[in-house]
Amino acid sequence: MVKHKNLFVSRECGGCEVIKKKLEEEIKKGDVRILDVETKEAMDEMFHIKDKGLFFLEIPVLEVEDEKGNIKIYGKEEDIVSQGKKDGKD
């Protein structure tokens, strides 16, 4: 069984193309998932996952939010782990 690397992403920084390219390769292999941590709910999810001993990084890379503001994870399972909604505050 593959232990997923959870990459927690903030969109406040521009993002580095070198890191982005490297991540895309890892995602294709299916052992990396990306979670956007802009919302408080997603931050709470991050710490919950961390408590389970899974590995994560917080780096500025891919934007992974759908049109409804839901937080999506891309990787092997293509599922939504955190349904964090925007609270309307800037």
PyMOL Python script that loads the backbone (N, CA, C, O; Angstrom):
from pymol import cmd

cmd.read_pdbstr("""\
ATOM      1  N   MET A   1       0.838  -1.201   0.000  1.00  0.00           N
ATOM      2  CA  MET A   1       0.000   0.000   0.000  1.00  0.00           C
ATOM      3  C   MET A   1       0.876   1.255   0.000  1.00  0.00           C
ATOM      4  O   MET A   1       1.835   1.356   0.764  1.00  0.00           O
ATOM      5  N   VAL A   2       0.534   2.193  -0.856  1.00  0.00           N
ATOM      6  CA  VAL A   2       1.310   3.428  -0.959  1.00  0.00           C
ATOM      7  C   VAL A   2       0.824   4.420   0.085  1.00  0.00           C
ATOM      8  O   VAL A   2      -0.373   4.688   0.190  1.00  0.00           O
ATOM      9  N   LYS A   3       1.758   4.964   0.857  1.00  0.00           N
ATOM     10  CA  LYS A   3       1.405   6.050   1.770  1.00  0.00           C
ATOM     11  C   LYS A   3       1.485   7.359   0.990  1.00  0.00           C
ATOM     12  O   LYS A   3       2.543   7.713   0.471  1.00  0.00           O
ATOM     13  N   HIS A   4       0.375   8.070   0.911  1.00  0.00           N
ATOM     14  CA  HIS A   4       0.333   9.296   0.116  1.00  0.00           C
ATOM     15  C   HIS A   4       1.114  10.403   0.790  1.00  0.00           C
ATOM     16  O   HIS A   4       1.106  10.535   2.014  1.00  0.00           O
ATOM     17  N   LYS A   5       1.787  11.197  -0.025  1.00  0.00           N
ATOM     18  CA  LYS A   5       2.349  12.454   0.439  1.00  0.00           C
ATOM     19  C   LYS A   5       1.274  13.502   0.218  1.00  0.00           C
ATOM     20  O   LYS A   5       0.804  13.686  -0.905  1.00  0.00           O
ATOM     21  N   ASN A   6       0.885  14.186   1.273  1.00  0.00           N
ATOM     22  CA  ASN A   6      -0.136  15.222   1.143  1.00  0.00           C
ATOM     23  C   ASN A   6       0.552  16.578   1.055  1.00  0.00           C
ATOM     24  O   ASN A   6       1.216  17.010   1.997  1.00  0.00           O
ATOM     25  N   LEU A   7       0.390  17.242  -0.078  1.00  0.00           N
ATOM     26  CA  LEU A   7       1.017  18.541  -0.274  1.00  0.00           C
ATOM     27  C   LEU A   7      -0.031  19.620  -0.074  1.00  0.00           C
ATOM     28  O   LEU A   7      -0.958  19.758  -0.872  1.00  0.00           O
ATOM     29  N   PHE A   8       0.125  20.377   0.991  1.00  0.00           N
ATOM     30  CA  PHE A   8      -0.858  21.386   1.332  1.00  0.00           C
ATOM     31  C   PHE A   8      -0.447  22.714   0.704  1.00  0.00           C
ATOM     32  O   PHE A   8       0.637  23.232   0.970  1.00  0.00           O
ATOM     33  N   VAL A   9      -1.320  23.249  -0.123  1.00  0.00           N
ATOM     34  CA  VAL A   9      -0.959  24.331  -1.022  1.00  0.00           C
ATOM     35  C   VAL A   9      -1.604  25.642  -0.609  1.00  0.00           C
ATOM     36  O   VAL A   9      -2.802  25.695  -0.332  1.00  0.00           O
ATOM     37  N   SER A  10      -0.809  26.695  -0.568  1.00  0.00           N
ATOM     38  CA  SER A  10      -1.339  28.044  -0.371  1.00  0.00           C
ATOM     39  C   SER A  10      -1.235  28.796  -1.685  1.00  0.00           C
ATOM     40  O   SER A  10      -0.203  28.751  -2.354  1.00  0.00           O
ATOM     41  N   ARG A  11      -2.308  29.489  -2.055  1.00  0.00           N
ATOM     42  CA  ARG A  11      -2.296  30.223  -3.324  1.00  0.00           C
ATOM     43  C   ARG A  11      -1.869  31.674  -3.149  1.00  0.00           C
ATOM     44  O   ARG A  11      -1.960  32.458  -4.094  1.00  0.00           O
ATOM     45  N   GLU A  12      -1.406  32.044  -1.966  1.00  0.00           N
ATOM     46  CA  GLU A  12      -1.030  33.435  -1.732  1.00  0.00           C
ATOM     47  C   GLU A  12       0.292  33.796  -2.398  1.00  0.00           C
ATOM     48  O   GLU A  12       0.548  34.967  -2.678  1.00  0.00           O
ATOM     49  N   CYS A  13       1.135  32.792  -2.654  1.00  0.00           N
ATOM     50  CA  CYS A  13       2.402  33.034  -3.351  1.00  0.00           C
ATOM     51  C   CYS A  13       2.227  32.690  -4.826  1.00  0.00           C
ATOM     52  O   CYS A  13       1.295  31.975  -5.196  1.00  0.00           O
ATOM     53  N   GLY A  14       3.107  33.191  -5.650  1.00  0.00           N
ATOM     54  CA  GLY A  14       2.990  32.964  -7.093  1.00  0.00           C
ATOM     55  C   GLY A  14       3.217  31.529  -7.507  1.00  0.00           C
ATOM     56  O   GLY A  14       2.587  31.059  -8.455  1.00  0.00           O
ATOM     57  N   GLY A  15       4.095  30.820  -6.827  1.00  0.00           N
ATOM     58  CA  GLY A  15       4.393  29.437  -7.199  1.00  0.00           C
ATOM     59  C   GLY A  15       5.617  29.351  -8.090  1.00  0.00           C
ATOM     60  O   GLY A  15       5.849  30.220  -8.931  1.00  0.00           O
ATOM     61  N   CYS A  16       6.380  28.320  -7.905  1.00  0.00           N
ATOM     62  CA  CYS A  16       7.622  28.136  -8.641  1.00  0.00           C
ATOM     63  C   CYS A  16       7.408  27.108  -9.744  1.00  0.00           C
ATOM     64  O   CYS A  16       6.934  26.004  -9.478  1.00  0.00           O
ATOM     65  N   GLU A  17       7.748  27.456 -10.963  1.00  0.00           N
ATOM     66  CA  GLU A  17       7.529  26.559 -12.104  1.00  0.00           C
ATOM     67  C   GLU A  17       8.321  25.260 -11.981  1.00  0.00           C
ATOM     68  O   GLU A  17       7.851  24.204 -12.405  1.00  0.00           O
ATOM     69  N   VAL A  18       9.517  25.332 -11.404  1.00  0.00           N
ATOM     70  CA  VAL A  18      10.334  24.125 -11.255  1.00  0.00           C
ATOM     71  C   VAL A  18       9.648  23.139 -10.311  1.00  0.00           C
ATOM     72  O   VAL A  18       9.555  21.947 -10.604  1.00  0.00           O
ATOM     73  N   ILE A  19       9.172  23.649  -9.180  1.00  0.00           N
ATOM     74  CA  ILE A  19       8.466  22.801  -8.216  1.00  0.00           C
ATOM     75  C   ILE A  19       7.178  22.263  -8.849  1.00  0.00           C
ATOM     76  O   ILE A  19       6.840  21.090  -8.688  1.00  0.00           O
ATOM     77  N   LYS A  20       6.473  23.129  -9.563  1.00  0.00           N
ATOM     78  CA  LYS A  20       5.216  22.720 -10.191  1.00  0.00           C
ATOM     79  C   LYS A  20       5.441  21.560 -11.162  1.00  0.00           C
ATOM     80  O   LYS A  20       4.693  20.583 -11.146  1.00  0.00           O
ATOM     81  N   LYS A  21       6.465  21.665 -12.001  1.00  0.00           N
ATOM     82  CA  LYS A  21       6.771  20.595 -12.955  1.00  0.00           C
ATOM     83  C   LYS A  21       7.109  19.292 -12.235  1.00  0.00           C
ATOM     84  O   LYS A  21       6.649  18.221 -12.629  1.00  0.00           O
ATOM     85  N   LYS A  22       7.905  19.389 -11.189  1.00  0.00           N
ATOM     86  CA  LYS A  22       8.312  18.207 -10.441  1.00  0.00           C
ATOM     87  C   LYS A  22       7.090  17.548  -9.787  1.00  0.00           C
ATOM     88  O   LYS A  22       6.960  16.324  -9.788  1.00  0.00           O
ATOM     89  N   LEU A  23       6.208  18.365  -9.238  1.00  0.00           N
ATOM     90  CA  LEU A  23       4.992  17.844  -8.624  1.00  0.00           C
ATOM     91  C   LEU A  23       4.097  17.157  -9.635  1.00  0.00           C
ATOM     92  O   LEU A  23       3.514  16.114  -9.338  1.00  0.00           O
ATOM     93  N   GLU A  24       3.978  17.721 -10.821  1.00  0.00           N
ATOM     94  CA  GLU A  24       3.135  17.103 -11.845  1.00  0.00           C
ATOM     95  C   GLU A  24       3.607  15.683 -12.147  1.00  0.00           C
ATOM     96  O   GLU A  24       2.789  14.789 -12.362  1.00  0.00           O
ATOM     97  N   GLU A  25       4.919  15.475 -12.164  1.00  0.00           N
ATOM     98  CA  GLU A  25       5.467  14.135 -12.389  1.00  0.00           C
ATOM     99  C   GLU A  25       5.075  13.196 -11.247  1.00  0.00           C
ATOM    100  O   GLU A  25       4.693  12.050 -11.485  1.00  0.00           O
ATOM    101  N   GLU A  26       5.170  13.682 -10.013  1.00  0.00           N
ATOM    102  CA  GLU A  26       4.824  12.861  -8.853  1.00  0.00           C
ATOM    103  C   GLU A  26       3.329  12.525  -8.837  1.00  0.00           C
ATOM    104  O   GLU A  26       2.943  11.407  -8.496  1.00  0.00           O
ATOM    105  N   ILE A  27       2.500  13.492  -9.207  1.00  0.00           N
ATOM    106  CA  ILE A  27       1.057  13.271  -9.240  1.00  0.00           C
ATOM    107  C   ILE A  27       0.708  12.180 -10.250  1.00  0.00           C
ATOM    108  O   ILE A  27      -0.149  11.336  -9.988  1.00  0.00           O
ATOM    109  N   LYS A  28       1.372  12.200 -11.403  1.00  0.00           N
ATOM    110  CA  LYS A  28       1.129  11.173 -12.428  1.00  0.00           C
ATOM    111  C   LYS A  28       1.458   9.784 -11.906  1.00  0.00           C
ATOM    112  O   LYS A  28       0.809   8.809 -12.285  1.00  0.00           O
ATOM    113  N   LYS A  29       2.466   9.684 -11.034  1.00  0.00           N
ATOM    114  CA  LYS A  29       2.835   8.390 -10.450  1.00  0.00           C
ATOM    115  C   LYS A  29       1.791   7.936  -9.426  1.00  0.00           C
ATOM    116  O   LYS A  29       1.726   6.753  -9.093  1.00  0.00           O
ATOM    117  N   GLY A  30       0.980   8.865  -8.931  1.00  0.00           N
ATOM    118  CA  GLY A  30      -0.126   8.508  -8.048  1.00  0.00           C
ATOM    119  C   GLY A  30       0.214   8.457  -6.573  1.00  0.00           C
ATOM    120  O   GLY A  30      -0.576   7.935  -5.786  1.00  0.00           O
ATOM    121  N   ASP A  31       1.376   8.988  -6.164  1.00  0.00           N
ATOM    122  CA  ASP A  31       1.686   8.931  -4.731  1.00  0.00           C
ATOM    123  C   ASP A  31       1.720  10.310  -4.080  1.00  0.00           C
ATOM    124  O   ASP A  31       2.237  10.472  -2.974  1.00  0.00           O
ATOM    125  N   VAL A  32       1.165  11.300  -4.774  1.00  0.00           N
ATOM    126  CA  VAL A  32       1.093  12.650  -4.216  1.00  0.00           C
ATOM    127  C   VAL A  32      -0.328  13.176  -4.359  1.00  0.00           C
ATOM    128  O   VAL A  32      -0.960  13.013  -5.402  1.00  0.00           O
ATOM    129  N   ARG A  33      -0.817  13.804  -3.309  1.00  0.00           N
ATOM    130  CA  ARG A  33      -2.108  14.479  -3.380  1.00  0.00           C
ATOM    131  C   ARG A  33      -1.902  15.933  -2.970  1.00  0.00           C
ATOM    132  O   ARG A  33      -1.019  16.232  -2.166  1.00  0.00           O
ATOM    133  N   ILE A  34      -2.708  16.836  -3.516  1.00  0.00           N
ATOM    134  CA  ILE A  34      -2.567  18.260  -3.244  1.00  0.00           C
ATOM    135  C   ILE A  34      -3.850  18.783  -2.605  1.00  0.00           C
ATOM    136  O   ILE A  34      -4.950  18.531  -3.098  1.00  0.00           O
ATOM    137  N   LEU A  35      -3.695  19.503  -1.517  1.00  0.00           N
ATOM    138  CA  LEU A  35      -4.829  20.106  -0.823  1.00  0.00           C
ATOM    139  C   LEU A  35      -4.587  21.596  -0.675  1.00  0.00           C
ATOM    140  O   LEU A  35      -3.529  22.014  -0.207  1.00  0.00           O
ATOM    141  N   ASP A  36      -5.561  22.392  -1.069  1.00  0.00           N
ATOM    142  CA  ASP A  36      -5.492  23.835  -0.914  1.00  0.00           C
ATOM    143  C   ASP A  36      -5.820  24.184   0.535  1.00  0.00           C
ATOM    144  O   ASP A  36      -6.833  23.728   1.065  1.00  0.00           O
ATOM    145  N   VAL A  37      -4.981  24.983   1.178  1.00  0.00           N
ATOM    146  CA  VAL A  37      -5.208  25.290   2.593  1.00  0.00           C
ATOM    147  C   VAL A  37      -5.619  26.737   2.827  1.00  0.00           C
ATOM    148  O   VAL A  37      -5.323  27.309   3.876  1.00  0.00           O
ATOM    149  N   GLU A  38      -6.298  27.327   1.853  1.00  0.00           N
ATOM    150  CA  GLU A  38      -6.692  28.719   2.018  1.00  0.00           C
ATOM    151  C   GLU A  38      -7.779  28.893   3.081  1.00  0.00           C
ATOM    152  O   GLU A  38      -7.790  29.904   3.782  1.00  0.00           O
ATOM    153  N   THR A  39      -8.685  27.935   3.213  1.00  0.00           N
ATOM    154  CA  THR A  39      -9.774  28.075   4.168  1.00  0.00           C
ATOM    155  C   THR A  39      -9.414  27.482   5.516  1.00  0.00           C
ATOM    156  O   THR A  39      -8.546  26.613   5.607  1.00  0.00           O
ATOM    157  N   LYS A  40     -10.077  27.947   6.562  1.00  0.00           N
ATOM    158  CA  LYS A  40      -9.837  27.423   7.908  1.00  0.00           C
ATOM    159  C   LYS A  40     -10.167  25.939   7.983  1.00  0.00           C
ATOM    160  O   LYS A  40      -9.467  25.177   8.650  1.00  0.00           O
ATOM    161  N   GLU A  41     -11.235  25.525   7.296  1.00  0.00           N
ATOM    162  CA  GLU A  41     -11.613  24.116   7.302  1.00  0.00           C
ATOM    163  C   GLU A  41     -10.494  23.247   6.736  1.00  0.00           C
ATOM    164  O   GLU A  41     -10.206  22.166   7.250  1.00  0.00           O
ATOM    165  N   ALA A  42      -9.873  23.738   5.673  1.00  0.00           N
ATOM    166  CA  ALA A  42      -8.779  22.985   5.070  1.00  0.00           C
ATOM    167  C   ALA A  42      -7.566  22.950   5.994  1.00  0.00           C
ATOM    168  O   ALA A  42      -6.863  21.942   6.059  1.00  0.00           O
ATOM    169  N   MET A  43      -7.319  24.048   6.710  1.00  0.00           N
ATOM    170  CA  MET A  43      -6.222  24.060   7.680  1.00  0.00           C
ATOM    171  C   MET A  43      -6.488  23.028   8.776  1.00  0.00           C
ATOM    172  O   MET A  43      -5.580  22.306   9.187  1.00  0.00           O
ATOM    173  N   ASP A  44      -7.729  22.962   9.244  1.00  0.00           N
ATOM    174  CA  ASP A  44      -8.090  21.975  10.261  1.00  0.00           C
ATOM    175  C   ASP A  44      -7.860  20.564   9.730  1.00  0.00           C
ATOM    176  O   ASP A  44      -7.370  19.698  10.455  1.00  0.00           O
ATOM    177  N   GLU A  45      -8.208  20.335   8.485  1.00  0.00           N
ATOM    178  CA  GLU A  45      -7.998  19.033   7.854  1.00  0.00           C
ATOM    179  C   GLU A  45      -6.507  18.709   7.781  1.00  0.00           C
ATOM    180  O   GLU A  45      -6.102  17.561   7.963  1.00  0.00           O
ATOM    181  N   MET A  46      -5.701  19.731   7.513  1.00  0.00           N
ATOM    182  CA  MET A  46      -4.263  19.529   7.428  1.00  0.00           C
ATOM    183  C   MET A  46      -3.722  18.987   8.753  1.00  0.00           C
ATOM    184  O   MET A  46      -2.962  18.019   8.766  1.00  0.00           O
ATOM    185  N   PHE A  47      -4.111  19.609   9.855  1.00  0.00           N
ATOM    186  CA  PHE A  47      -3.596  19.169  11.146  1.00  0.00           C
ATOM    187  C   PHE A  47      -4.145  17.795  11.530  1.00  0.00           C
ATOM    188  O   PHE A  47      -3.468  17.017  12.202  1.00  0.00           O
ATOM    189  N   HIS A  48      -5.362  17.503  11.105  1.00  0.00           N
ATOM    190  CA  HIS A  48      -5.958  16.197  11.357  1.00  0.00           C
ATOM    191  C   HIS A  48      -5.154  15.104  10.647  1.00  0.00           C
ATOM    192  O   HIS A  48      -4.864  14.060  11.232  1.00  0.00           O
ATOM    193  N   ILE A  49      -4.802  15.349   9.401  1.00  0.00           N
ATOM    194  CA  ILE A  49      -4.007  14.387   8.637  1.00  0.00           C
ATOM    195  C   ILE A  49      -2.611  14.258   9.231  1.00  0.00           C
ATOM    196  O   ILE A  49      -2.068  13.157   9.322  1.00  0.00           O
ATOM    197  N   LYS A  50      -2.035  15.383   9.633  1.00  0.00           N
ATOM    198  CA  LYS A  50      -0.698  15.367  10.226  1.00  0.00           C
ATOM    199  C   LYS A  50      -0.683  14.473  11.469  1.00  0.00           C
ATOM    200  O   LYS A  50       0.274  13.734  11.698  1.00  0.00           O
ATOM    201  N   ASP A  51      -1.738  14.546  12.259  1.00  0.00           N
ATOM    202  CA  ASP A  51      -1.830  13.738  13.475  1.00  0.00           C
ATOM    203  C   ASP A  51      -1.820  12.246  13.175  1.00  0.00           C
ATOM    204  O   ASP A  51      -1.430  11.447  14.026  1.00  0.00           O
ATOM    205  N   LYS A  52      -2.243  11.866  11.980  1.00  0.00           N
ATOM    206  CA  LYS A  52      -2.242  10.452  11.597  1.00  0.00           C
ATOM    207  C   LYS A  52      -0.869   9.988  11.100  1.00  0.00           C
ATOM    208  O   LYS A  52      -0.701   8.830  10.715  1.00  0.00           O
ATOM    209  N   GLY A  53       0.109  10.899  11.111  1.00  0.00           N
ATOM    210  CA  GLY A  53       1.458  10.513  10.733  1.00  0.00           C
ATOM    211  C   GLY A  53       1.747  10.572   9.251  1.00  0.00           C
ATOM    212  O   GLY A  53       2.775  10.064   8.805  1.00  0.00           O
ATOM    213  N   LEU A  54       0.861  11.182   8.471  1.00  0.00           N
ATOM    214  CA  LEU A  54       1.121  11.305   7.045  1.00  0.00           C
ATOM    215  C   LEU A  54       2.015  12.511   6.779  1.00  0.00           C
ATOM    216  O   LEU A  54       1.987  13.496   7.516  1.00  0.00           O
ATOM    217  N   PHE A  55       2.787  12.418   5.741  1.00  0.00           N
ATOM    218  CA  PHE A  55       3.749  13.454   5.401  1.00  0.00           C
ATOM    219  C   PHE A  55       3.071  14.577   4.617  1.00  0.00           C
ATOM    220  O   PHE A  55       2.257  14.314   3.732  1.00  0.00           O
ATOM    221  N   PHE A  56       3.403  15.819   4.938  1.00  0.00           N
ATOM    222  CA  PHE A  56       2.886  16.917   4.134  1.00  0.00           C
ATOM    223  C   PHE A  56       3.885  18.056   4.045  1.00  0.00           C
ATOM    224  O   PHE A  56       4.742  18.226   4.913  1.00  0.00           O
ATOM    225  N   LEU A  57       3.758  18.828   2.982  1.00  0.00           N
ATOM    226  CA  LEU A  57       4.530  20.042   2.782  1.00  0.00           C
ATOM    227  C   LEU A  57       3.549  21.170   2.511  1.00  0.00           C
ATOM    228  O   LEU A  57       2.468  20.942   1.968  1.00  0.00           O
ATOM    229  N   GLU A  58       3.921  22.377   2.885  1.00  0.00           N
ATOM    230  CA  GLU A  58       3.112  23.535   2.507  1.00  0.00           C
ATOM    231  C   GLU A  58       3.946  24.354   1.534  1.00  0.00           C
ATOM    232  O   GLU A  58       4.882  25.045   1.936  1.00  0.00           O
ATOM    233  N   ILE A  59       3.603  24.275   0.256  1.00  0.00           N
ATOM    234  CA  ILE A  59       4.353  24.981  -0.781  1.00  0.00           C
ATOM    235  C   ILE A  59       3.397  25.589  -1.795  1.00  0.00           C
ATOM    236  O   ILE A  59       2.317  25.042  -2.019  1.00  0.00           O
ATOM    237  N   PRO A  60       3.765  26.706  -2.414  1.00  0.00           N
ATOM    238  CA  PRO A  60       2.884  27.370  -3.372  1.00  0.00           C
ATOM    239  C   PRO A  60       2.970  26.745  -4.751  1.00  0.00           C
ATOM    240  O   PRO A  60       3.922  26.998  -5.489  1.00  0.00           O
ATOM    241  N   VAL A  61       1.977  25.924  -5.110  1.00  0.00           N
ATOM    242  CA  VAL A  61       1.992  25.309  -6.437  1.00  0.00           C
ATOM    243  C   VAL A  61       0.641  25.403  -7.121  1.00  0.00           C
ATOM    244  O   VAL A  61       0.173  26.507  -7.395  1.00  0.00           O
ATOM    245  N   LEU A  62       0.011  24.293  -7.401  1.00  0.00           N
ATOM    246  CA  LEU A  62      -1.170  24.259  -8.261  1.00  0.00           C
ATOM    247  C   LEU A  62      -2.432  24.771  -7.567  1.00  0.00           C
ATOM    248  O   LEU A  62      -2.637  24.532  -6.377  1.00  0.00           O
ATOM    249  N   GLU A  63      -3.261  25.468  -8.311  1.00  0.00           N
ATOM    250  CA  GLU A  63      -4.546  25.916  -7.790  1.00  0.00           C
ATOM    251  C   GLU A  63      -5.532  24.774  -7.924  1.00  0.00           C
ATOM    252  O   GLU A  63      -5.751  24.277  -9.028  1.00  0.00           O
ATOM    253  N   VAL A  64      -6.134  24.347  -6.818  1.00  0.00           N
ATOM    254  CA  VAL A  64      -6.995  23.173  -6.844  1.00  0.00           C
ATOM    255  C   VAL A  64      -8.334  23.454  -6.169  1.00  0.00           C
ATOM    256  O   VAL A  64      -8.684  22.822  -5.173  1.00  0.00           O
ATOM    257  N   GLU A  65      -9.071  24.401  -6.719  1.00  0.00           N
ATOM    258  CA  GLU A  65     -10.381  24.730  -6.168  1.00  0.00           C
ATOM    259  C   GLU A  65     -11.402  24.726  -7.289  1.00  0.00           C
ATOM    260  O   GLU A  65     -11.148  25.265  -8.367  1.00  0.00           O
ATOM    261  N   ASP A  66     -12.557  24.120  -7.041  1.00  0.00           N
ATOM    262  CA  ASP A  66     -13.566  24.115  -8.101  1.00  0.00           C
ATOM    263  C   ASP A  66     -14.411  25.391  -8.052  1.00  0.00           C
ATOM    264  O   ASP A  66     -14.205  26.240  -7.185  1.00  0.00           O
ATOM    265  N   GLU A  67     -15.351  25.523  -8.976  1.00  0.00           N
ATOM    266  CA  GLU A  67     -16.113  26.754  -9.104  1.00  0.00           C
ATOM    267  C   GLU A  67     -17.011  27.058  -7.904  1.00  0.00           C
ATOM    268  O   GLU A  67     -17.421  28.204  -7.719  1.00  0.00           O
ATOM    269  N   LYS A  68     -17.319  26.059  -7.095  1.00  0.00           N
ATOM    270  CA  LYS A  68     -18.152  26.269  -5.911  1.00  0.00           C
ATOM    271  C   LYS A  68     -17.335  26.624  -4.671  1.00  0.00           C
ATOM    272  O   LYS A  68     -17.898  26.869  -3.604  1.00  0.00           O
ATOM    273  N   GLY A  69     -16.005  26.653  -4.810  1.00  0.00           N
ATOM    274  CA  GLY A  69     -15.163  26.970  -3.661  1.00  0.00           C
ATOM    275  C   GLY A  69     -14.792  25.760  -2.830  1.00  0.00           C
ATOM    276  O   GLY A  69     -14.227  25.899  -1.746  1.00  0.00           O
ATOM    277  N   ASN A  70     -15.109  24.557  -3.336  1.00  0.00           N
ATOM    278  CA  ASN A  70     -14.728  23.338  -2.612  1.00  0.00           C
ATOM    279  C   ASN A  70     -13.242  23.079  -2.792  1.00  0.00           C
ATOM    280  O   ASN A  70     -12.665  23.403  -3.830  1.00  0.00           O
ATOM    281  N   ILE A  71     -12.635  22.499  -1.786  1.00  0.00           N
ATOM    282  CA  ILE A  71     -11.230  22.177  -1.835  1.00  0.00           C
ATOM    283  C   ILE A  71     -11.089  20.763  -2.388  1.00  0.00           C
ATOM    284  O   ILE A  71     -11.714  19.829  -1.886  1.00  0.00           O
ATOM    285  N   LYS A  72     -10.268  20.609  -3.420  1.00  0.00           N
ATOM    286  CA  LYS A  72     -10.102  19.288  -4.031  1.00  0.00           C
ATOM    287  C   LYS A  72      -8.676  18.805  -3.872  1.00  0.00           C
ATOM    288  O   LYS A  72      -7.738  19.598  -3.795  1.00  0.00           O
ATOM    289  N   ILE A  73      -8.530  17.513  -3.825  1.00  0.00           N
ATOM    290  CA  ILE A  73      -7.219  16.888  -3.830  1.00  0.00           C
ATOM    291  C   ILE A  73      -7.080  16.127  -5.138  1.00  0.00           C
ATOM    292  O   ILE A  73      -7.973  15.373  -5.524  1.00  0.00           O
ATOM    293  N   TYR A  74      -5.958  16.327  -5.816  1.00  0.00           N
ATOM    294  CA  TYR A  74      -5.689  15.596  -7.043  1.00  0.00           C
ATOM    295  C   TYR A  74      -4.605  14.575  -6.801  1.00  0.00           C
ATOM    296  O   TYR A  74      -3.610  14.874  -6.141  1.00  0.00           O
ATOM    297  N   GLY A  75      -4.774  13.399  -7.312  1.00  0.00           N
ATOM    298  CA  GLY A  75      -3.813  12.342  -7.119  1.00  0.00           C
ATOM    299  C   GLY A  75      -4.409  11.034  -7.585  1.00  0.00           C
ATOM    300  O   GLY A  75      -5.229  11.012  -8.503  1.00  0.00           O
ATOM    301  N   LYS A  76      -4.007   9.952  -6.964  1.00  0.00           N
ATOM    302  CA  LYS A  76      -4.443   8.633  -7.386  1.00  0.00           C
ATOM    303  C   LYS A  76      -5.955   8.440  -7.237  1.00  0.00           C
ATOM    304  O   LYS A  76      -6.589   7.805  -8.079  1.00  0.00           O
ATOM    305  N   GLU A  77      -6.526   8.987  -6.167  1.00  0.00           N
ATOM    306  CA  GLU A  77      -7.921   8.700  -5.869  1.00  0.00           C
ATOM    307  C   GLU A  77      -8.923   9.717  -6.416  1.00  0.00           C
ATOM    308  O   GLU A  77     -10.124   9.444  -6.433  1.00  0.00           O
ATOM    309  N   GLU A  78      -8.459  10.868  -6.858  1.00  0.00           N
ATOM    310  CA  GLU A  78      -9.338  11.883  -7.455  1.00  0.00           C
ATOM    311  C   GLU A  78     -10.597  12.149  -6.625  1.00  0.00           C
ATOM    312  O   GLU A  78     -11.698  12.231  -7.169  1.00  0.00           O
ATOM    313  N   ASP A  79     -10.430  12.284  -5.318  1.00  0.00           N
ATOM    314  CA  ASP A  79     -11.611  12.519  -4.491  1.00  0.00           C
ATOM    315  C   ASP A  79     -11.485  13.815  -3.708  1.00  0.00           C
ATOM    316  O   ASP A  79     -10.402  14.392  -3.612  1.00  0.00           O
ATOM    317  N   ILE A  80     -12.583  14.259  -3.159  1.00  0.00           N
ATOM    318  CA  ILE A  80     -12.594  15.466  -2.339  1.00  0.00           C
ATOM    319  C   ILE A  80     -12.466  15.038  -0.885  1.00  0.00           C
ATOM    320  O   ILE A  80     -13.317  14.316  -0.364  1.00  0.00           O
ATOM    321  N   VAL A  81     -11.400  15.486  -0.233  1.00  0.00           N
ATOM    322  CA  VAL A  81     -11.189  15.115   1.164  1.00  0.00           C
ATOM    323  C   VAL A  81     -11.740  16.185   2.088  1.00  0.00           C
ATOM    324  O   VAL A  81     -12.337  15.867   3.117  1.00  0.00           O
ATOM    325  N   SER A  82     -11.548  17.445   1.737  1.00  0.00           N
ATOM    326  CA  SER A  82     -12.050  18.531   2.574  1.00  0.00           C
ATOM    327  C   SER A  82     -13.056  19.361   1.787  1.00  0.00           C
ATOM    328  O   SER A  82     -12.742  19.848   0.701  1.00  0.00           O
ATOM    329  N   GLN A  83     -14.262  19.526   2.324  1.00  0.00           N
ATOM    330  CA  GLN A  83     -15.293  20.318   1.665  1.00  0.00           C
ATOM    331  C   GLN A  83     -15.275  21.748   2.201  1.00  0.00           C
ATOM    332  O   GLN A  83     -16.331  22.334   2.440  1.00  0.00           O
ATOM    333  N   GLY A  84     -14.078  22.314   2.391  1.00  0.00           N
ATOM    334  CA  GLY A  84     -13.947  23.670   2.925  1.00  0.00           C
ATOM    335  C   GLY A  84     -14.590  24.692   2.015  1.00  0.00           C
ATOM    336  O   GLY A  84     -14.294  24.732   0.821  1.00  0.00           O
ATOM    337  N   LYS A  85     -15.466  25.520   2.561  1.00  0.00           N
ATOM    338  CA  LYS A  85     -16.130  26.555   1.779  1.00  0.00           C
ATOM    339  C   LYS A  85     -15.514  27.910   2.112  1.00  0.00           C
ATOM    340  O   LYS A  85     -15.020  28.127   3.218  1.00  0.00           O
ATOM    341  N   LYS A  86     -15.551  28.810   1.145  1.00  0.00           N
ATOM    342  CA  LYS A  86     -15.125  30.184   1.416  1.00  0.00           C
ATOM    343  C   LYS A  86     -16.162  30.830   2.335  1.00  0.00           C
ATOM    344  O   LYS A  86     -17.363  30.604   2.191  1.00  0.00           O
ATOM    345  N   ASP A  87     -15.673  31.645   3.289  1.00  0.00           N
ATOM    346  CA  ASP A  87     -16.608  32.275   4.219  1.00  0.00           C
ATOM    347  C   ASP A  87     -17.018  33.671   3.752  1.00  0.00           C
ATOM    348  O   ASP A  87     -17.723  34.378   4.473  1.00  0.00           O
ATOM    349  N   GLY A  88     -16.590  34.072   2.569  1.00  0.00           N
ATOM    350  CA  GLY A  88     -17.012  35.357   2.026  1.00  0.00           C
ATOM    351  C   GLY A  88     -16.142  36.516   2.466  1.00  0.00           C
ATOM    352  O   GLY A  88     -16.313  37.633   1.978  1.00  0.00           O
ATOM    353  N   LYS A  89     -15.210  36.276   3.378  1.00  0.00           N
ATOM    354  CA  LYS A  89     -14.315  37.345   3.832  1.00  0.00           C
ATOM    355  C   LYS A  89     -13.084  37.375   2.963  1.00  0.00           C
ATOM    356  O   LYS A  89     -12.644  36.347   2.448  1.00  0.00           O
ATOM    357  N   ASP A  90     -12.527  38.570   2.801  1.00  0.00           N
ATOM    358  CA  ASP A  90     -11.341  38.709   1.968  1.00  0.00           C
ATOM    359  C   ASP A  90     -10.081  38.614   2.790  1.00  0.00           C
ATOM    360  O   ASP A  90      -8.981  38.710   2.246  1.00  0.00           O
TER     361      ASP A  90
END
""", "prot")
cmd.dss("prot")
cmd.show_as("cartoon", "prot")
cmd.util.cbc("prot")
cmd.orient("prot")
